[in-house]
Amino acid sequence: MKMAYYAILAGMSATAASAGGYVAPVVETPVVPVVETVEPVADWSGFYAGVQYGKGNAELSYAGESADSDFDAYGVHGGYMRDFGSFVLGGELDYNRISMDDTDEDGDLWRLRGRAGYDMGKFLPYATLGVAQLEADDLSETGITYGIGADYMINDKFTVGAEYTRNDFSDVADVDGADLDTDLFQIRAAYRF
């Protein structure tokens, strides 16, 4: 009987010890949200129209002689671009009113150009190549235009940029060897549709 008594006492002691024994508290690890910075993706696809202003220099050369003059150019442009991921291709038509600094003569410069650019998000460097038509007084000449530029997308609707172009006209006024070359630097702003 003593043995049964000791067994019951030992069992109660073990139960009491485990019931009142130390249990480590459960601490939950706080969940910290991971915030990933995602660079906004710019899509250059679509139609656009805008204005431009710039300064240029025109040089007329013939038989080893040349004369040059500075001019202001301001006008409008419009076009369409398609974004293919890394590359952007498009076309543009622009008009510039040319105002010569040395004379009272004004002229009109129309250009139809292709554009090929590299998509760097909101920044788009590009090259341009096309045809130019210059009309001033009795002069009407067709030539080639080419250049480089860069646009920056302020938001989905507005872009600003800068561009350098060269316009080359050969055999001006049907005179063999008479060349008119113009350099033009312009700033641009456009609205995207």
ChimeraX attribute file (.defattr): number of C-alpha atoms within 10 A of each C-alpha:
attribute: neighborCount
match mode: 1-to-1
recipient: residues
	/A:1	6
	/A:2	7
	/A:3	8
	/A:4	9
	/A:5	10
	/A:6	11
	/A:7	12
	/A:8	12
	/A:9	12
	/A:10	12
	/A:11	12
	/A:12	12
	/A:13	12
	/A:14	12
	/A:15	12
	/A:16	11
	/A:17	11
	/A:18	11
	/A:19	10
	/A:20	9
	/A:21	9
	/A:22	8
	/A:23	8
	/A:24	6
	/A:25	6
	/A:26	6
	/A:27	6
	/A:28	6
	/A:29	6
	/A:30	6
	/A:31	6
	/A:32	6
	/A:33	6
	/A:34	6
	/A:35	6
	/A:36	6
	/A:37	6
	/A:38	6
	/A:39	8
	/A:40	8
	/A:41	9
	/A:42	17
	/A:43	17
	/A:44	25
	/A:45	16
	/A:46	13
	/A:47	16
	/A:48	20
	/A:49	18
	/A:50	18
	/A:51	19
	/A:52	22
	/A:53	18
	/A:54	19
	/A:55	16
	/A:56	20
	/A:57	17
	/A:58	19
	/A:59	15
	/A:60	17
	/A:61	17
	/A:62	15
	/A:63	9
	/A:64	7
	/A:65	8
	/A:66	12
	/A:67	10
	/A:68	14
	/A:69	14
	/A:70	17
	/A:71	21
	/A:72	19
	/A:73	22
	/A:74	19
	/A:75	18
	/A:76	17
	/A:77	20
	/A:78	17
	/A:79	19
	/A:80	19
	/A:81	20
	/A:82	16
	/A:83	17
	/A:84	13
	/A:85	13
	/A:86	10
	/A:87	15
	/A:88	20
	/A:89	19
	/A:90	19
	/A:91	18
	/A:92	19
	/A:93	18
	/A:94	19
	/A:95	20
	/A:96	21
	/A:97	18
	/A:98	22
	/A:99	19
	/A:100	18
	/A:101	13
	/A:102	10
	/A:103	10
	/A:104	7
	/A:105	11
	/A:106	16
	/A:107	16
	/A:108	18
	/A:109	21
	/A:110	18
	/A:111	22
	/A:112	19
	/A:113	21
	/A:114	19
	/A:115	21
	/A:116	19
	/A:117	22
	/A:118	18
	/A:119	19
	/A:120	14
	/A:121	16
	/A:122	18
	/A:123	19
	/A:124	20
	/A:125	18
	/A:126	19
	/A:127	19
	/A:128	22
	/A:129	20
	/A:130	18
	/A:131	17
	/A:132	23
	/A:133	18
	/A:134	18
	/A:135	16
	/A:136	13
	/A:137	9
	/A:138	7
	/A:139	11
	/A:140	14
	/A:141	19
	/A:142	19
	/A:143	18
	/A:144	18
	/A:145	22
	/A:146	18
	/A:147	19
	/A:148	18
	/A:149	20
	/A:150	18
	/A:151	20
	/A:152	17
	/A:153	20
	/A:154	11
	/A:155	11
	/A:156	13
	/A:157	11
	/A:158	16
	/A:159	19
	/A:160	18
	/A:161	18
	/A:162	18
	/A:163	20
	/A:164	18
	/A:165	19
	/A:166	19
	/A:167	24
	/A:168	20
	/A:169	19
	/A:170	19
	/A:171	15
	/A:172	19
	/A:173	12
	/A:174	10
	/A:175	10
	/A:176	11
	/A:177	13
	/A:178	18
	/A:179	18
	/A:180	21
	/A:181	18
	/A:182	19
	/A:183	18
	/A:184	20
	/A:185	20
	/A:186	19
	/A:187	18
	/A:188	21
	/A:189	20
	/A:190	20
	/A:191	16
	/A:192	19
	/A:193	12
